[in-house]
Amino acid sequence: MMKNKAFTLMELMITVAIVAILAAIAIPSYSHFVEKAKRNDAKQALLAASEAAERFKAANFSYAGLDGNLGSVFSTQVPVDGGAAYYNLSIAADATTYTITATATGSMAGDGNLTINQAGEKTYKGATKWPD
């Protein structure tokens, strides 16, 4: 007599439950790391935009020409090499000061804005430093 080799319904349901539990733990953790990576991209873009502003001042002896015109020296979105933007970069400048702001948009909307100024002071959600 031949025996049928198959999974019982109970074995299948236990397997599905285990996979669901693992997914419930893994997906939020993965989402957190994706958000952190995108925020780190924005921080790097702000530092590079700040360097571009300093180069502009060295050539023009003033930041005034940059006011509202960051696109003339640097990309205005993150990621800077194209793709769907998750932060938009903007600058407010006068002759001696500037503040560059990364405004969360797209998949990062609601995350909070990152800023840097000519003195290197950084802010995020009201705090006087960027998150790790």
SVG drawing of the C-alpha trace seen along z (x, -y; Angstrom):
<svg xmlns="http://www.w3.org/2000/svg" viewBox="-6 -92 44 94">
<polyline fill="none" stroke="black" stroke-width="0.4" points="0.0,0.0 1.3,-3.5 1.5,-6.3 0.7,-9.9 3.4,-12.3 1.9,-15.8 1.6,-18.6 -1.4,-18.7 -3.4,-21.8 -2.2,-22.4 1.5,-22.2 0.8,-24.7 -1.1,-27.1 1.8,-27.0 4.3,-27.8 2.2,-30.7 1.9,-32.0 5.7,-31.9 6.3,-33.7 3.7,-36.4 5.4,-36.9 8.8,-37.3 7.4,-39.8 5.8,-41.8 9.2,-42.2 11.3,-42.7 9.3,-45.1 9.2,-48.0 12.9,-47.5 13.7,-47.7 11.6,-50.8 13.4,-52.5 16.8,-51.8 15.6,-53.1 14.4,-56.3 17.7,-56.7 19.7,-56.1 17.6,-58.8 18.1,-61.2 21.9,-60.5 21.7,-61.3 20.1,-64.6 22.8,-65.4 25.6,-64.7 23.8,-66.8 23.6,-69.7 27.3,-69.5 28.1,-69.5 25.7,-72.4 27.4,-74.3 30.8,-73.7 29.3,-75.0 28.1,-78.1 31.6,-78.7 33.1,-78.3 30.5,-80.8 31.5,-83.3 35.2,-82.8 34.6,-83.7 32.0,-86.5 33.0,-87.9 29.3,-87.5 26.6,-85.0 23.9,-87.4 23.7,-86.0 22.7,-82.7 19.5,-83.9 16.8,-81.5 19.1,-80.4 20.8,-77.3 20.3,-75.5 23.0,-77.8 25.7,-76.0 24.2,-72.7 21.3,-70.3 18.0,-71.3 16.9,-67.8 18.0,-64.7 19.1,-62.3 21.3,-64.8 21.9,-62.5 18.2,-62.3 15.4,-60.0 12.3,-60.5 13.1,-63.4 12.7,-62.7 14.2,-66.1 14.2,-69.4 17.0,-71.8 16.7,-75.6 18.8,-78.5 18.2,-81.9 21.2,-84.1 22.3,-87.7 25.8,-89.2 27.3,-87.5 25.1,-84.6 23.1,-81.7 20.9,-78.9 20.4,-75.9 17.3,-73.8 16.4,-70.3 12.6,-70.0 11.2,-66.5 9.0,-65.5 7.8,-62.4 8.4,-59.2 10.0,-61.2 7.2,-63.8 6.6,-64.6 10.1,-63.7 11.2,-67.2 13.6,-69.6 17.4,-69.6 19.3,-72.9 22.9,-74.2 24.2,-77.7 27.5,-79.5 28.7,-78.9 28.2,-75.2 25.3,-75.2 22.9,-72.3 19.3,-71.8 16.7,-69.1 13.1,-69.3 14.0,-72.1 17.1,-70.3 20.5,-72.0 22.1,-68.9 21.4,-66.4 20.3,-62.9 22.8,-60.0"/>
</svg>
